[in-house]
């Protein structure tokens, strides 16, 4: 039986982390209200719901807030058990899914940011090489975990798909602003095919930011912050 209570997601459209609970809720066919936050003037609801980190995303189910994107995805999977499972049922497979999701956040996302921040020349080439080294490991993981299917989760989007796929639009923005090609079909053919399958999935396509809009956000918001931080050093 589906749990009762109104569902809200507090977030901001450019955030890859906010995509995660939205995709999970879509996979579970759970209706929810998306509340767009102004991170320059955080709402009382956000500050009350996440008093520890004061960050998005926050899922509010009834009167209970749940924070941190992957924690929220796990909560959604456990709270709405009647539909497609996001985490595998097998304990080992579930542990491996959590391992690779953590790898994405600990290694892939920081190296992507490193590419953007790197100076041209050897520094940028080294950052791209480090990123692609991580991708080769994820390519191997996809082949092993998917068992010949479309997704890390098999026939359907799973935990690692959500953890990794939320960054796709930012990968595309990085390609543009850094003049690189992060996903080479000759090196990671399965990941290139996976990107298309994930991006076109009904649970994903309506919540994935458009690259042009995200690029505009980067140029108008993120880049000035990066320059200000560099000048302050």
C-alpha positions as CSV (number, residue, x, y, z in Angstrom):
1,X,0.0,0.0,0.0
2,X,1.4,3.4,-1.0
3,X,2.2,5.7,2.0
4,X,-0.1,8.6,2.6
5,X,0.8,12.3,2.7
6,X,1.5,15.2,0.4
7,X,4.9,15.1,-1.3
8,X,7.0,18.2,-2.0
9,X,10.6,18.5,-3.4
10,X,12.4,21.7,-2.5
11,X,15.1,22.4,-5.1
12,X,16.4,24.5,-7.9
13,X,16.2,23.5,-11.6
14,X,20.0,23.7,-12.4
15,X,21.0,21.4,-9.5
16,X,21.9,17.8,-10.6
17,X,21.3,16.7,-7.0
18,X,17.7,17.9,-7.2
19,X,17.1,15.8,-10.3
20,X,17.7,12.6,-8.3
21,X,14.6,12.6,-6.1
22,X,12.5,13.9,-9.0
23,X,13.5,11.1,-11.2
24,X,12.9,8.6,-8.4
25,X,9.5,9.9,-7.8
26,X,8.7,9.8,-11.5
27,X,9.8,6.2,-11.7
28,X,7.5,5.4,-8.8
29,X,4.6,7.4,-10.5
30,X,4.3,9.5,-7.3
31,X,2.7,12.9,-7.7
32,X,4.6,15.7,-6.0
33,X,4.9,19.5,-5.9
34,X,8.2,21.0,-7.0
35,X,9.1,24.1,-5.0
36,X,11.7,26.3,-6.7
37,X,14.1,27.8,-4.1
38,X,15.9,31.1,-4.4
39,X,19.3,30.1,-3.0
40,X,20.2,33.7,-2.6
41,X,17.3,34.1,-0.2
42,X,16.5,30.6,1.2
43,X,12.9,30.1,2.3
44,X,11.9,29.5,5.9
45,X,10.5,26.1,4.8
46,X,14.0,25.1,3.5
47,X,15.8,26.3,6.6
48,X,13.3,24.6,8.9
49,X,13.3,21.4,6.9
50,X,17.1,21.1,6.6
51,X,18.5,23.0,9.6
52,X,21.8,21.1,9.6
53,X,23.1,21.7,6.0
54,X,20.5,24.3,4.9
55,X,20.8,22.8,1.4
56,X,18.7,21.4,-1.4
57,X,17.2,19.0,-2.2
58,X,14.7,18.3,0.5
59,X,11.9,15.9,0.2
60,X,8.9,16.6,2.5
61,X,6.5,13.7,2.9
62,X,3.6,14.7,4.9
63,X,5.3,16.6,7.7
64,X,8.6,14.6,7.6
65,X,11.6,16.2,5.8
66,X,14.3,13.9,4.3
67,X,17.6,15.5,3.2
68,X,20.6,14.6,1.0
69,X,19.9,13.5,-2.6
70,X,20.9,9.8,-2.4
71,X,19.4,9.4,1.0
72,X,16.1,10.7,-0.4
73,X,16.3,8.3,-3.4
74,X,16.7,5.4,-0.9
75,X,13.8,6.7,1.2
76,X,11.6,6.9,-1.9
77,X,12.5,3.4,-2.9
78,X,11.6,2.0,0.5
79,X,8.5,4.1,1.1
80,X,6.8,3.3,-2.2
81,X,7.5,-0.5,-2.5
82,X,4.6,-1.3,-4.7
83,X,6.3,-0.2,-7.9
84,X,9.6,-0.7,-9.7
85,X,12.5,-1.1,-7.3
86,X,15.4,1.4,-7.7
87,X,17.9,-0.5,-5.6
88,X,18.6,-4.2,-6.4
89,X,17.0,-6.8,-4.1
90,X,20.2,-8.9,-3.8
91,X,22.4,-7.6,-0.9
92,X,25.6,-7.8,-2.9
93,X,24.2,-6.1,-5.9
94,X,22.7,-3.4,-3.6
95,X,26.1,-2.9,-2.0
96,X,27.7,-2.5,-5.5
97,X,25.1,0.0,-6.5
98,X,25.8,2.1,-3.4
99,X,29.6,1.8,-4.1
100,X,29.4,3.1,-7.6
101,X,27.0,5.9,-6.7
102,X,29.4,7.0,-4.1
103,X,32.3,6.7,-6.6
104,X,30.4,9.1,-9.0
105,X,30.0,11.8,-6.3
106,X,33.5,11.3,-4.9
107,X,35.5,11.0,-8.1
108,X,33.6,11.9,-11.3
109,X,31.8,15.1,-10.2
110,X,35.0,16.7,-8.7
111,X,37.1,15.8,-11.7
112,X,34.5,17.4,-14.0
113,X,34.7,20.6,-11.9
114,X,38.5,20.3,-12.2
115,X,38.3,20.4,-15.9
116,X,36.3,23.6,-15.8
117,X,38.6,25.3,-13.3
118,X,41.9,24.1,-15.0
119,X,44.0,26.5,-17.1
120,X,44.5,25.7,-20.8
121,X,47.3,23.4,-21.8
122,X,48.8,20.7,-19.7
123,X,46.6,21.3,-16.7
124,X,43.4,20.9,-18.6
125,X,44.7,17.9,-20.5
126,X,45.6,16.3,-17.2
127,X,42.2,17.0,-15.8
128,X,40.5,15.5,-18.9
129,X,42.7,12.4,-18.7
130,X,41.8,11.9,-15.0
131,X,38.1,12.2,-15.9
132,X,38.3,9.7,-18.7
133,X,40.2,7.3,-16.5
134,X,37.2,7.3,-14.2
135,X,34.8,6.9,-17.1
136,X,36.6,3.8,-18.2
137,X,35.9,2.2,-14.8
138,X,32.3,3.2,-15.1
139,X,32.1,1.7,-18.6
140,X,33.3,-1.6,-17.1
141,X,30.8,-1.3,-14.3
142,X,27.9,-0.6,-16.7
143,X,28.8,-3.7,-18.8
144,X,28.9,-5.9,-15.7
145,X,25.9,-4.5,-13.8
146,X,23.5,-4.1,-16.8
147,X,24.0,-7.7,-18.0
148,X,23.5,-6.6,-21.6
149,X,20.5,-4.3,-20.9
150,X,20.2,-0.6,-21.3
151,X,20.8,0.6,-17.8
152,X,23.1,0.0,-14.8
153,X,19.8,-1.2,-13.2
154,X,19.1,-3.6,-16.1
155,X,15.9,-3.2,-18.0
156,X,14.9,-0.1,-15.9
157,X,16.7,2.9,-14.5
158,X,18.3,2.1,-11.1
159,X,20.2,3.7,-8.3
160,X,23.5,4.2,-10.2
161,X,21.7,5.5,-13.3
162,X,20.1,8.2,-11.1
163,X,23.3,9.0,-9.3
164,X,25.3,9.3,-12.5
165,X,22.7,10.5,-15.0
166,X,21.9,13.6,-13.1
167,X,25.2,15.1,-14.3
168,X,24.6,14.5,-18.0
169,X,23.5,18.1,-18.8
170,X,26.5,19.4,-16.9
171,X,28.8,17.1,-18.8
172,X,27.5,18.7,-22.0
173,X,28.0,22.2,-20.6
174,X,31.6,21.2,-19.7
175,X,32.2,20.1,-23.3
176,X,31.1,23.5,-24.6
177,X,32.9,25.8,-22.1
178,X,36.1,23.7,-22.0
179,X,36.2,22.7,-25.7
180,X,36.5,19.0,-24.9
181,X,34.7,15.8,-25.7
182,X,34.3,13.9,-22.5
183,X,32.5,10.9,-23.9
184,X,34.3,9.2,-26.8
185,X,32.2,6.5,-28.5
186,X,35.4,4.6,-29.4
187,X,36.5,4.5,-25.8
188,X,33.2,4.2,-23.9
189,X,30.6,3.0,-26.4
190,X,28.3,1.6,-23.7
191,X,28.2,4.8,-21.8
192,X,27.5,6.8,-24.9
193,X,24.5,4.6,-25.7
194,X,23.4,4.7,-22.0
195,X,23.4,8.6,-22.1
196,X,20.9,8.5,-25.0
197,X,18.7,5.8,-23.3
198,X,18.7,7.6,-19.9
199,X,18.1,11.1,-21.3
200,X,15.1,10.0,-23.4
201,X,13.5,8.0,-20.6
202,X,10.0,9.3,-19.6
203,X,11.0,9.7,-16.0
204,X,14.0,11.8,-16.9
205,X,13.4,14.0,-20.0
206,X,11.0,16.5,-18.4
207,X,13.3,17.2,-15.5
208,X,16.7,17.3,-17.3
209,X,17.8,20.9,-17.9
210,X,18.3,22.0,-21.5
211,X,22.0,22.4,-22.3
212,X,21.6,26.0,-23.6
213,X,19.7,27.1,-20.6
214,X,22.2,25.5,-18.3
215,X,25.1,27.1,-20.2
216,X,23.4,30.5,-19.8
217,X,23.1,29.8,-16.0
218,X,26.8,28.9,-15.9
219,X,27.9,32.1,-17.7
220,X,25.6,34.4,-15.7
221,X,25.8,32.9,-12.2
222,X,28.5,30.2,-11.8
223,X,31.3,31.9,-13.7
224,X,31.1,35.2,-11.9
225,X,31.2,33.3,-8.6
226,X,34.3,31.4,-9.7
227,X,36.0,34.6,-10.8
228,X,35.2,36.3,-7.5
229,X,36.5,33.3,-5.5
230,X,39.7,33.3,-7.5
231,X,40.2,37.0,-7.0
232,X,39.7,36.7,-3.3
233,X,42.6,34.2,-2.9
